[in-house]
Amino acid sequence: MKNDIVVSDGDKLKAIRKKYDLKQDEISGNDITRNLISEIETGVANITKKTAEIVIKNLKELGKKKNFKVTETVEYLMENQIVQATKVLDNYTSELQTLVISRDGSFIETLKKAESFLIDWDIRDKKLMIYELAGDYYCTNNEMYKSAVYYEKASALISRMFLDNELLSLSRKLSMVYGYMGNYEKSIECCEFALSRFDDMSLKDTIIFRYNMSFGYLCINNFERALHHIKIAEELSEKNNDTSMHIKILNNKAVCFYKIDKKHEALKVFNQILNLTSVNDLEKRLVILTNIVDVCIDVNKKDEALEKLNIAINQLLNLNINCEHVPDIYFQIGEIYKKLDILELSEQYYLKALDFCEIQKNYVLENNAMCALIDMYTIQNSIEKMKNIKEKAFFVASKRGKIDNEIMYKLMIFYSKMSTEILEIANFSLKFK
């Protein structure tokens, strides 16, 4: 970025004298002393408005005599370092807002420059904006761990004593990002904080926090609490006429019913969701269809399950592979074929899900897919295929800086009779203690 240097009062005067080849007593004139100019240039004194006006007046008079045009102004001389730094950070913020949807690394490059500048100029409001933009960028690019780091940095700058919209916005974003990361307790904590402290939050925000909280409780298997928040969110979403959010809430409800073995109720809700979903929204319809197939198998509606599975497989060919739920759809079909005991196809879909998870940085589902494959290869006693998964697990853990205990334990069990492999896994796992 150009013009990201903050200039002191003294350096400004030095630069002006050098530019016009002037001495200190020339720009001081008869109205102020040369000693005052010297003190300003050495940082002993700060420039005042009166001094700035005199310097500019003298410069203009000298310009007429020596035939040079003065471009500096009183406002320029009076612009202190904080004001300059604020302008620089405003420029960085504006550039980052433009680059937030970029994919070429220019956002990250600009962010590094802004953060480097912030080391010397700790201006809270500007730092807050830059950190939140960084969180938004990484969230958009499915790098949830980095996103959480920046949202947390931004949140730390806001006092919990004074509730404002910025804190509410960050709490909402963090509750979502923590959910994607699999840190459900922290997601719930964010939601509880917002719902208990912000009495005047909008209906839309209330629904989002209730939904995120229900999702968190669902994922930690606290189905009673999940259903409690689902009920509230469902009633509010009906008032708000938000079909998209209403569908997401109903999906949580159906999954809850499924988990507590109310599978006929789950099937009923999934069919309700299918009826609410636009025929043009192929991605969502495929997610729902695979859920319906899964439940149909469990309630012994095999003919209906196979019919809808064939529809889903055929429609899958038309799905944009960049869609958010592509990994989930492939993983769910892998689960379905496993239930149908068609293991070759199950493996194929698990592996495809794994590939899409890597592209989309969906680490939670990526771990689930690896666990499913490890279980399959353990039964088959397939050493070569297990080696590939082990290497994949090591790569993912290194990338995240964190291991998944379940994966490591499953690998240890498989390699329990192979001392060399067990030692390698144990040594690798110890790096993350």
C-alpha positions as CSV (number, residue, x, y, z in Angstrom):
1,M,0.0,0.0,0.0
2,K,1.3,3.5,-0.8
3,N,1.5,6.3,1.7
4,D,1.4,4.0,4.8
5,I,4.2,5.9,6.5
6,V,3.3,8.1,9.5
7,V,5.4,11.3,9.7
8,S,6.1,13.2,12.8
9,D,5.8,17.0,13.1
10,G,9.6,17.4,13.0
11,D,10.1,15.1,10.0
12,K,7.5,17.1,8.1
13,L,9.4,20.3,8.7
14,K,12.7,18.6,7.8
15,A,11.2,17.2,4.6
16,I,9.8,20.6,3.6
17,R,13.1,22.3,4.1
18,K,14.9,19.6,2.1
19,K,12.3,19.9,-0.7
20,Y,12.6,23.6,-1.0
21,D,16.3,23.8,0.1
22,L,15.7,26.1,3.0
23,K,17.3,26.7,6.4
24,Q,15.5,26.8,9.8
25,D,15.8,30.5,10.1
26,E,14.2,31.0,6.7
27,I,11.0,29.2,7.5
28,S,10.8,30.7,11.0
29,G,11.0,34.3,9.6
30,N,10.6,37.1,12.0
31,D,7.5,35.8,13.8
32,I,8.9,32.8,15.6
33,T,12.4,31.7,16.6
34,R,14.7,29.4,14.7
35,N,15.1,27.6,18.1
36,L,11.4,26.7,18.1
37,I,11.8,25.1,14.6
38,S,14.8,23.2,15.9
39,E,12.8,21.9,18.9
40,I,9.9,20.8,16.7
41,E,12.3,19.0,14.4
42,T,14.0,17.2,17.2
43,G,10.7,16.2,18.9
44,V,11.1,18.4,21.9
45,A,8.1,20.5,21.0
46,N,4.9,19.9,19.0
47,I,3.7,22.2,16.3
48,T,0.7,24.5,17.2
49,K,-1.8,25.9,14.8
50,K,-0.3,29.4,15.1
51,T,3.2,28.1,14.3
52,A,1.8,26.1,11.4
53,E,0.1,29.2,10.0
54,I,3.3,31.2,10.3
55,V,5.4,28.5,8.6
56,I,3.0,28.2,5.7
57,K,2.9,32.1,5.3
58,N,6.7,32.2,5.3
59,L,6.9,29.4,2.8
60,K,4.5,31.1,0.4
61,E,6.5,34.4,0.6
62,L,9.7,32.5,0.0
63,G,8.0,30.7,-2.9
64,K,7.3,34.0,-4.6
65,K,10.9,35.1,-4.1
66,K,12.6,31.9,-5.2
67,N,10.0,30.9,-7.7
68,F,8.6,27.6,-6.3
69,K,5.0,26.6,-5.6
70,V,4.1,25.6,-2.1
71,T,1.8,22.5,-2.0
72,E,1.7,22.1,1.8
73,T,-1.1,23.4,3.9
74,V,-1.8,24.3,7.6
75,E,-4.0,21.3,7.8
76,Y,-1.2,19.0,6.6
77,L,1.2,20.4,9.3
78,M,-1.5,20.0,12.0
79,E,-2.4,16.4,11.1
80,N,-0.9,14.5,14.0
81,Q,0.4,11.0,13.9
82,I,-2.8,9.4,15.2
83,V,-4.8,11.0,12.5
84,Q,-2.3,9.9,9.9
85,A,-2.3,6.3,11.3
86,T,-6.1,6.3,11.3
87,K,-6.2,7.3,7.6
88,V,-3.7,4.5,6.8
89,L,-5.8,2.0,8.6
90,D,-9.0,3.3,6.9
91,N,-7.3,2.6,3.6
92,Y,-6.3,-0.9,4.6
93,T,-9.9,-1.5,5.8
94,S,-11.3,-0.3,2.5
95,E,-8.9,-2.5,0.5
96,L,-9.6,-5.5,2.7
97,Q,-13.4,-5.0,2.2
98,T,-12.8,-5.0,-1.6
99,L,-10.5,-8.1,-1.4
100,V,-12.7,-10.2,1.0
101,I,-14.1,-12.3,-1.9
102,S,-10.7,-12.6,-3.7
103,R,-9.1,-16.0,-4.1
104,D,-5.6,-15.0,-5.3
105,G,-4.0,-14.4,-1.9
106,S,-4.1,-10.6,-2.2
107,F,-6.4,-10.4,0.9
108,I,-3.8,-12.3,3.0
109,E,-1.0,-10.2,1.7
110,T,-2.8,-7.0,2.6
111,L,-3.9,-8.4,6.0
112,K,-0.2,-9.1,6.9
113,K,0.7,-5.5,6.0
114,A,-2.2,-4.1,8.1
115,E,-1.3,-6.3,11.1
116,S,2.3,-5.2,10.8
117,F,1.2,-1.6,10.8
118,L,-1.1,-2.3,13.8
119,I,1.9,-3.3,15.9
120,D,3.0,0.3,16.1
121,W,-0.5,1.9,15.9
122,D,-2.8,0.1,18.3
123,I,-6.0,2.0,17.3
124,R,-8.8,-0.2,18.8
125,D,-11.7,0.6,16.4
126,K,-9.6,0.0,13.3
127,K,-8.1,-3.1,14.7
128,L,-11.5,-4.4,15.5
129,M,-12.7,-3.9,11.9
130,I,-9.7,-5.5,10.4
131,Y,-9.9,-8.6,12.6
132,E,-13.6,-9.0,11.9
133,L,-12.9,-8.7,8.1
134,A,-10.2,-11.4,8.4
135,G,-12.6,-13.6,10.3
136,D,-15.2,-13.1,7.5
137,Y,-12.6,-13.9,4.8
138,Y,-11.4,-17.2,6.4
139,C,-15.0,-18.2,7.2
140,T,-16.0,-17.6,3.5
141,N,-13.0,-19.8,2.5
142,N,-14.0,-22.6,5.0
143,E,-10.9,-22.0,7.1
144,M,-12.9,-22.1,10.3
145,Y,-10.0,-22.4,12.8
146,K,-8.3,-19.2,11.4
147,S,-11.7,-17.5,11.2
148,A,-12.3,-18.3,14.9
149,V,-8.9,-16.9,15.8
150,Y,-9.7,-13.5,14.2
151,Y,-13.3,-13.3,15.5
152,E,-11.9,-14.1,19.0
153,K,-9.3,-11.3,18.6
154,A,-12.0,-8.9,17.6
155,S,-14.3,-10.0,20.4
156,A,-11.5,-9.5,23.0
157,L,-11.3,-5.8,22.0
158,I,-14.9,-5.2,23.1
159,S,-15.9,-4.7,26.7
160,R,-18.5,-7.1,28.0
161,M,-19.7,-4.2,30.2
162,F,-21.2,-2.3,27.3
163,L,-23.4,-4.3,25.0
164,D,-23.4,-3.1,21.4
165,N,-24.2,-4.5,18.0
166,E,-20.6,-5.3,17.3
167,L,-20.4,-7.7,20.2
168,L,-23.7,-9.2,19.1
169,S,-22.5,-9.7,15.5
170,L,-19.3,-11.3,16.6
171,S,-21.1,-13.6,19.1
172,R,-23.4,-14.8,16.2
173,K,-20.5,-15.4,13.9
174,L,-18.5,-17.2,16.6
175,S,-21.4,-19.4,17.5
176,M,-21.6,-20.5,13.8
177,V,-17.9,-21.0,13.3
178,Y,-17.5,-23.0,16.5
179,G,-20.3,-25.2,15.3
180,Y,-18.5,-25.9,12.0
181,M,-15.3,-26.6,13.9
182,G,-17.0,-29.2,16.1
183,N,-16.5,-27.0,19.2
184,Y,-20.1,-27.3,20.2
185,E,-19.7,-26.3,23.9
186,K,-18.2,-22.9,22.8
187,S,-21.0,-22.4,20.3
188,I,-23.6,-23.0,23.0
189,E,-21.7,-20.6,25.3
190,C,-21.8,-17.8,22.7
191,C,-25.5,-18.4,22.1
192,E,-26.3,-18.4,25.8
193,F,-24.3,-15.2,26.4
194,A,-26.1,-13.4,23.6
195,L,-29.6,-14.6,24.5
196,S,-29.2,-13.7,28.2
197,R,-27.6,-10.3,27.7
198,F,-29.2,-8.7,24.6
199,D,-32.9,-8.2,25.5
200,D,-33.6,-6.1,22.4
201,M,-32.0,-8.3,19.7
202,S,-34.0,-8.7,16.5
203,L,-36.3,-11.6,15.8
204,K,-33.9,-12.8,13.1
205,D,-30.9,-12.8,15.5
206,T,-33.0,-14.6,18.2
207,I,-33.9,-17.3,15.7
208,I,-30.3,-17.8,14.6
209,F,-29.0,-18.1,18.2
210,R,-31.7,-20.6,19.1
211,Y,-31.0,-22.6,15.9
212,N,-27.2,-22.6,16.6
213,M,-27.8,-23.6,20.2
214,S,-30.1,-26.4,19.2
215,F,-27.5,-27.6,16.7
216,G,-24.8,-27.6,19.4
217,Y,-26.9,-29.5,21.9
218,L,-27.9,-32.0,19.1
219,C,-24.2,-32.6,18.3
220,I,-23.3,-33.4,22.0
221,N,-26.3,-35.7,22.2
222,N,-28.3,-33.5,24.7
223,F,-31.5,-34.1,22.8
224,E,-33.8,-32.7,25.4
225,R,-32.1,-29.3,25.4
226,A,-31.9,-29.4,21.6
227,L,-35.6,-30.0,21.2
228,H,-36.4,-27.2,23.7
229,H,-34.5,-24.7,21.6
230,I,-35.9,-26.2,18.4
231,K,-39.4,-25.6,19.6
232,I,-38.8,-22.0,20.4
233,A,-36.9,-21.4,17.1
234,E,-39.6,-23.1,15.1
235,E,-42.4,-20.9,16.5
236,L,-40.3,-17.8,15.9
237,S,-39.4,-18.7,12.4
238,E,-43.1,-19.3,11.5
239,K,-43.8,-15.7,12.6
240,N,-40.8,-14.4,10.7
241,N,-41.9,-16.1,7.4
242,D,-38.3,-17.3,6.8
243,T,-38.7,-20.5,4.9
244,S,-35.0,-21.2,4.5
245,M,-34.3,-20.9,8.3
246,H,-37.5,-22.8,9.1
247,I,-36.2,-25.7,7.0
248,K,-32.9,-25.7,8.8
249,I,-34.7,-25.8,12.1
250,L,-37.0,-28.6,11.0
251,N,-33.9,-30.6,9.9
252,N,-32.5,-30.4,13.4
253,K,-35.9,-31.5,14.7
254,A,-36.0,-34.5,12.4
255,V,-32.4,-35.5,13.3
256,C,-33.3,-35.2,17.0
257,F,-36.3,-37.5,16.5
258,Y,-34.1,-40.0,14.7
259,K,-31.5,-40.0,17.4
260,I,-34.0,-40.7,20.2
261,D,-35.5,-43.5,18.1
262,K,-38.7,-41.7,17.0
263,K,-37.9,-42.6,13.4
264,H,-41.5,-42.5,12.1
265,E,-41.8,-38.9,13.4
266,A,-38.4,-38.1,11.9
267,L,-39.5,-39.5,8.5
268,K,-42.7,-37.3,8.7
269,V,-40.6,-34.2,9.4
270,F,-38.1,-35.0,6.6
271,N,-41.0,-35.3,4.1
272,Q,-42.4,-32.0,5.4
273,I,-39.0,-30.4,4.6
274,L,-39.0,-32.0,1.2
275,N,-42.4,-30.4,0.4
276,L,-41.1,-27.0,1.6
277,T,-38.0,-27.1,-0.5
278,S,-38.0,-25.6,-4.0
279,V,-37.7,-28.1,-6.8
280,N,-34.9,-25.9,-8.2
281,D,-32.8,-26.2,-5.0
282,L,-31.1,-29.5,-6.0
283,E,-28.5,-29.4,-3.3
284,K,-31.0,-29.2,-0.4
285,R,-33.3,-31.7,-2.0
286,L,-30.5,-34.2,-2.3
287,V,-29.6,-33.7,1.4
288,I,-33.2,-34.4,2.4
289,L,-33.6,-37.3,0.0
290,T,-30.6,-39.1,1.5
291,N,-32.0,-38.5,5.0
292,I,-35.3,-39.9,4.0
293,V,-33.6,-43.0,2.4
294,D,-31.7,-43.6,5.6
295,V,-34.8,-43.5,7.8
296,C,-36.8,-45.6,5.4
297,I,-34.2,-48.4,5.7
298,D,-34.5,-48.3,9.4
299,V,-38.3,-48.5,9.5
300,N,-38.3,-51.3,6.9
301,K,-39.6,-49.3,4.0
302,K,-36.9,-50.8,1.7
303,D,-38.8,-50.3,-1.6
304,E,-39.4,-46.6,-0.9
305,A,-35.7,-46.3,0.2
306,L,-34.4,-47.8,-3.0
307,E,-36.7,-45.7,-5.1
308,K,-35.6,-42.4,-3.5
309,L,-32.0,-43.6,-3.5
310,N,-32.1,-44.1,-7.3
311,I,-33.6,-40.6,-7.7
312,A,-30.8,-39.1,-5.5
313,I,-28.0,-40.9,-7.4
314,N,-29.4,-39.8,-10.8
315,Q,-29.8,-36.2,-9.7
316,L,-26.3,-36.2,-8.1
317,L,-24.9,-36.0,-11.7
318,N,-26.4,-32.6,-12.1
319,L,-25.1,-31.2,-8.8
320,N,-22.5,-28.5,-8.8
321,I,-19.5,-30.0,-7.0
322,N,-18.7,-26.7,-5.4
323,C,-21.9,-26.7,-3.4
324,E,-21.5,-26.6,0.4
325,H,-23.2,-29.8,1.2
326,V,-21.6,-32.0,-1.5
327,P,-19.3,-33.8,1.1
328,D,-22.3,-34.5,3.3
329,I,-24.4,-35.9,0.5
330,Y,-21.6,-38.3,-0.6
331,F,-20.9,-39.3,3.0
332,Q,-24.6,-40.0,3.6
333,I,-24.9,-42.2,0.5
334,G,-21.8,-44.1,1.7
335,E,-23.6,-44.6,5.0
336,I,-26.7,-45.8,3.1
337,Y,-24.8,-48.4,1.1
338,K,-23.1,-49.6,4.3
339,K,-26.6,-50.2,5.8
340,L,-27.6,-52.1,2.6
341,D,-24.3,-54.1,2.9
342,I,-23.1,-53.0,-0.5
343,L,-19.6,-52.2,0.8
344,E,-17.9,-51.6,-2.5
345,L,-20.2,-48.7,-3.3
346,S,-20.1,-47.5,0.3
347,E,-16.3,-47.3,0.1
348,Q,-16.5,-45.3,-3.1
349,Y,-18.8,-42.7,-1.7
350,Y,-16.8,-42.4,1.5
351,L,-13.7,-41.8,-0.5
352,K,-15.4,-39.2,-2.7
353,A,-16.7,-37.5,0.5
354,L,-13.2,-37.4,1.8
355,D,-11.9,-35.7,-1.3
356,F,-14.6,-33.1,-1.2
357,C,-14.0,-32.5,2.5
358,E,-10.4,-31.7,1.8
359,I,-11.3,-29.2,-0.9
360,Q,-13.9,-27.5,1.4
361,K,-11.8,-27.9,4.6
362,N,-14.7,-29.6,6.3
363,Y,-12.5,-31.2,9.0
364,V,-15.4,-32.6,11.2
365,L,-16.9,-34.6,8.4
366,E,-13.5,-35.5,7.1
367,N,-12.7,-37.2,10.4
368,N,-16.1,-39.0,10.3
369,A,-15.3,-40.3,6.8
370,M,-11.9,-41.5,7.8
371,C,-13.4,-43.3,10.9
372,A,-15.9,-45.0,8.6
373,L,-13.2,-46.2,6.2
374,I,-10.9,-47.3,9.1
375,D,-13.8,-49.4,10.5
376,M,-14.4,-50.9,7.0
377,Y,-10.7,-51.7,6.4
378,T,-10.3,-53.2,9.9
379,I,-13.0,-55.7,9.1
380,Q,-11.4,-56.4,5.7
381,N,-7.9,-56.5,7.3
382,S,-6.8,-54.4,4.3
383,I,-3.2,-53.2,5.2
384,E,-2.5,-51.3,2.0
385,K,-5.8,-49.3,2.2
386,M,-5.3,-48.6,5.9
387,K,-1.9,-47.3,5.1
388,N,-3.4,-44.7,2.8
389,I,-5.9,-43.6,5.5
390,K,-3.2,-43.5,8.1
391,E,-1.1,-41.2,5.9
392,K,-4.2,-39.1,5.2
393,A,-5.0,-38.8,9.0
394,F,-1.4,-37.7,9.7
395,F,-1.6,-35.1,6.9
396,V,-4.9,-33.7,8.2
397,A,-3.7,-33.6,11.8
398,S,-0.5,-31.8,10.8
399,K,-2.4,-29.3,8.8
400,R,-4.8,-28.6,11.7
401,G,-2.1,-28.8,14.4
402,K,-4.5,-31.1,16.2
403,I,-5.2,-34.9,16.2
404,D,-8.5,-36.6,16.3
405,N,-8.3,-39.1,19.2
406,E,-10.9,-41.5,17.8
407,I,-9.0,-41.9,14.6
408,M,-5.7,-42.5,16.4
409,Y,-7.2,-45.1,18.7
410,K,-8.8,-46.9,15.8
411,L,-5.5,-47.0,14.0
412,M,-3.7,-48.2,17.1
413,I,-6.2,-51.1,17.4
414,F,-5.7,-52.1,13.8
415,Y,-1.9,-52.0,14.1
416,S,-1.7,-53.5,17.6
417,K,0.1,-56.5,16.2
418,M,2.5,-54.5,14.2
419,S,4.9,-52.9,16.6
420,T,6.7,-50.6,14.1
421,E,3.4,-49.0,12.9
422,I,2.1,-48.7,16.5
423,L,5.3,-46.9,17.5
424,E,5.0,-44.5,14.5
425,I,1.4,-43.6,15.4
426,A,2.2,-43.2,19.1
427,N,5.2,-40.9,18.3
428,F,3.1,-38.9,15.9
429,S,0.3,-38.5,18.5
430,L,2.8,-37.4,21.2
431,K,3.6,-34.3,19.1
432,F,0.1,-33.0,19.9
433,K,0.1,-33.6,23.7
